[in-house]
Amino acid sequence: MTLALTILDSGVWLAMLCAVAGLVFAYFLIRVVIKASPGNARMQEIAGAIQEGAKAYLNRQVITISSIAVVIFILLFIFKDHATAVGFVIGAACSLAAGFIGMRIAVLANVRTTQAATTTRTAALRVAFNGGAVTGLLVVGLALLSVGLFYIIATKMIGEAPAVRSLIGLALGASLISVFARLGGGIYTKAADVGADLVGKIENTLDEDDPRNPATIADNVGDNVGDCAGMAADVFETYAVSLIGAILVGALTLAGTHAAIVYPFILGGISVLGAIVGILFVNMTGLKPGNALMGGVMASAVVSAILFWPATHLLFPDGVMIAFAHRTPNDLYFASLVGLLMTGIVVVITNYYTSMSFSPVRKIAKASETGHATNIIAGLAIGQHATALPVGFIGLAILFSFHFAGLYGIAIAVMSMLSMAGIIISLDAFGPITDNAGGIAVMSDLPKGVRTVTDDLDAVGNTMKAVTKGYAIASAGLAALVLFGSYVEELRAHVTAAGRPFNFQFSLTEPKVIIGLFIGGLLPFIFTAFSMDAVGKAAGAVVREVRRQLTAKPGILRGEDKPDYGTCVDIVTKAALREMIIPALLPVAFVVIVAVIKPLGPVVLGGLLVGTIVTGLFVAIAMTSSGGAWDNAKKYIEEGNLGGKGSFAHAASVTGDTVGDPYKDTAGPAINPMIKVANIVAILIIPIFF
């Protein structure tokens, strides 16, 4: 018992020590990546242009977001409390830092991956993966450290219960910045990508990343600000919010059981060690790229599953478990296993629907032979089909984890699932690095064999990006359910503390709940509509600019004149910063409006939260799956199947890919933080409006 209490008291510090170990290993990987050769002068020049474009965009984005963040900070400082306001700033700053540093490493790794591809595919795989692994370890390390340090300091200053509640401010800061980063980066990258493809590939039969295309540099910059910076901020938010949600549920439903607060930290710390093992596996194995990456995930999961067992039994000896209605430590351990299993299941399902190796992608490619419309129809259908299995397994995960330990069991399953983020995000960041590597190879006039290597890795990277989006969205659905439970418990605590009876009924027989479900169900559709509109407008501007340049300077297509890359970069930068604001603030506006209108109130707001979770989950899975499948259907044809490049089927597949671009990289993944922003704001405003 003494040993257990000692571990209990130092559990948060132990988790933060693991986080530091992850950051130290990330620094080691940075040194490994930097030591790799950056190639010749031409390659370094192109990489430098991509880096400068990405840096310039992120600097302007930080200024735009900061002005909004200052307003929210002041409102929290006045209407909430100082600790919550400070937590908001910490969450926002760490989310921005994760995105900025992740992007910085990616642009260092891309040119080195290109150079490594001139030797062997394995060498290129390792450089690209190590660059991505830096982002993965950075995300989980920063999240554990920021939440842990804030919790410890706030506990000493204001006490444990207020400290736990003020963590919701940190969650809001991370979530709001994540929505802006995902939307802004997604609008940027897909507007440039769609514009470059429509004029370059379809109208002028140019290859991907052809240097004669004026939108090429903007397209490559977009890979970094959207798929690296935006993704890193997104998953930082998902991880931090899941951790905070588990802590909040533990504190609200298991008051007096301090181990319930420490346990989520321990799970996160252990999985950092598991991620390091997985990263080492990928670097040491000689398997094919896809198998090597999946093997790394498996190795990480096995290490976590083994270490979760003793950690659970040390934190929860049988005497402590009375707070869980006589459940045993094994019940909590099984709940954590549910999260690990869900990670593997989501990875396998998403891989099936988006990989070139399986029938869904090949069906879309085959449909391209009969035209653009049939390609679009097939892609939309695949996205709808792809929702069934993930949602079914999410339902099973909720059922089993709730059976093991109630709402806290669901929270632990979510935290266990998100604890795998270190290795999973390594796979995601791998994708844009290999994509950029291919672009640098083409623009540097390297042998075609180099582009073949990078294309092979990029196809794997596309699948990995789709897999990680599915992972983030599935975990967001579970995390949002935990936050909804926290909303109900926080509302109950607030009402009873004020001496009023808690007589709110969140039942389907209550009309106000149904009204809330309708309003909440609407939010993801309005949100994605604004997001898609933004990409369409910006892409149209890029198309017009590229056409203008090619008409004004016909020598560009002959290689006699140099395109003006900077104008396209400027167009998408301004469009992204302008268009991201309204959709990013929509979830805040919906929640506050419902809370302010007295006839609606807390019951309608509860229905809104559930409605947003349900429709958001379906829309996000469908969009990201369709987009990933469309992209790889195009690549399947470009490999020489069904007529290959320049064929009618190829032109149709390019159209499908351009439709899928904002689906999979703008609107779809941004639903993830949007859902959690709505839930977090709802919890924050309880003492203000109710």
C-alpha positions, 0 to 999 in steps of 0.5 A: 500500500505504501508503494502504491501511495508513493507512486500515486503522489509522483504519478504526474511527475513520472508522466512528465518525465516520460514526456521529456524523454520523448522530447529528448528523443525527438531532438535526437531524430532532428539531429539525425535528419539534419545530418542527412545530405540536403542534395545539390544547390538546385534542390536546396534552392527549391526547398528554401522557397517552400520553407520561406513560403510556409514560414511567411504564411504561419507568421501572418496566421499567428498575427490573425489568430492572436488578435482573436485570442486576445479578445477571448482571453480578456472575456475569460479573465473578466467573466470566468477566472484568472486560472482559466484565462491563463490556461487558455493562453498556454493551450493556444501557445502550445498548439501553435508551437506544435504546428510551427516546429512540426512544419519547420522539421518537415521542410528540412526533411523533404529535400533530404528525403529527395536526396536519400531517394537517389540511393535507396527507397529504404533510406528515403523511408527512414529520413521521411519517417524520422522527420514525421516522428519528430512531430509525433513525439513533439505533440504528445510531449508538449501536451503531457507537459503543458497539462501536467505542469499547469495542473500541478502549479494550479493545484498548489495555488488554488486547490485541486478542484478549481485547478481541474476545472480551470484545465478546461481553459487550456482545452479551449485554447488548444481547440480554438487554435486547432480549428483555425490552423486546420481550416487556414492550412486546409484552405491554403493547401487545397486551393493551391493544389486544386488550382495547380491540377486543373490548369496544369494537369487537365488543361496543359497535360503537365506532370505533378509539380512541373516547374512550369506550373506557376502554382507549383510552389504554392502547392508544395508550401500548402503541404507543410502549412496544412498537412504538417502545421495544421495537423500537428495543432489538430492532434495536439488539441485532440490529445490534450482535450482527451487527457483533460476530459479524462481528468475532469470525468475522474474528478467529477464522478469519482470525487476523493479518488486522486488516482482517477486523476493521475491514471490518464497521465500515466497512460500517456507517459507509458505510451510515449515510451511505446512510441519510441519503441515503434519508431526504432522498429521502423528504423531497424526493419527491412520490411516494405514501407507500408508494412514497416509503418504498420509494424511500428504501430503494432510494436508501440501498442504491444509495449503500451498494453504490457506496461498498462497492466502493472501501472493500473494495479499499482495505482488502483489497489483493491481498497481504492476501488470501492469508489468504482462500485467494487470494480477491480483494477482489471476492469480499468485495464480492460477499458484501456485495452478497448482504446488500444484495440480501437486504434488498430481497428480504425487503422485497418478499416481506413486503410482498406477504404483508401489504399490502392491495394484494395477494391474500393480505390480500384472501383473508383479508378475503374469508374474513371474509364466511363467519365468524370461523373462516374468517378465522382459518384463512385468516390461519394459512394465509397465515402458513405460505405466507409462510415459503417464499420468505424461507427459500429466499432465506436458503438461497441467501444462505448458499450464495453468501456462503459460496462467496465467502468462507467463514464470514466471507463469511456474516458480511459478508453479515449485516453488510451486511444489518444496515447498512441498519437506519438506513433500515429502522427509520425505516419501522418507527417510522413505523407507531406514530407514524401509529397514535397520530396517528389515535387523537389525531385521533379523541379530539380530535374532529377532522374525519373527513378527518383520520382518513382521512389518518392511516388511509391512512398507518397502513395503509402503516405496518402493512405497513412494520412487518411488512416490518421484522419480516421483515427483522429475523428474516431477518437474525437467522437469518443472524446466529445461523448466524454465532454458531453458527460462532463457538461452534464456533471458540471451542470449538475454540480453548478445547480446543486451548489447554488441550492437549486434542484437539478431537474433537467431531463436529457431524454428523447421524450423531452422536445427541447432535446430534439430541438437541440439535436436538430440544431447541433446536427446542422452545425457540421453541415454549415461548417463544411459548407463554409469550408468548401466554399472557401477552397472553391473561391481561392482555387478559382483565383489560382486558376485565373492567375495561372491561366493569365501567366501562361497566356501572357508568357507563352514561353513558360510552357516552353521552358523559356520564361520563369513563372511568377510563383510568388503571386499564387502564394500571395493569393492563397495566403490572403484567401486562407487567412480571410476565409478561415475566420467565420467557420472557425467561430461558428461552433462558439456562436452556435453554443453561445446563442443557444445559451443566451436565448432563455426559452432554449437553455441548458437542455437544448444545449445538451441536445446540440452537443450530441447532435453535433457529435453524431452528424459530425462523426458521419460527415467527417469519416465520409469526407476523409475516406472519399478524399483519400480514395479519390487521391489514390485512385488517381495514383493507381491510374498514374502507375500505368493502370487503365491507360495511365497518365494522359488517358481519359480515365486519368483526366476523370481521376484528376477531377475526382482528386480535386473534388476530394482535396477539400473533402479530406484536407480541409472540411473533413478533418476540421470537424474534429476540433470543431466538435470539441470546441462546441463541447468545451465552450458549453462547459465554460459558459455554465456558470455565466448563463445557467 
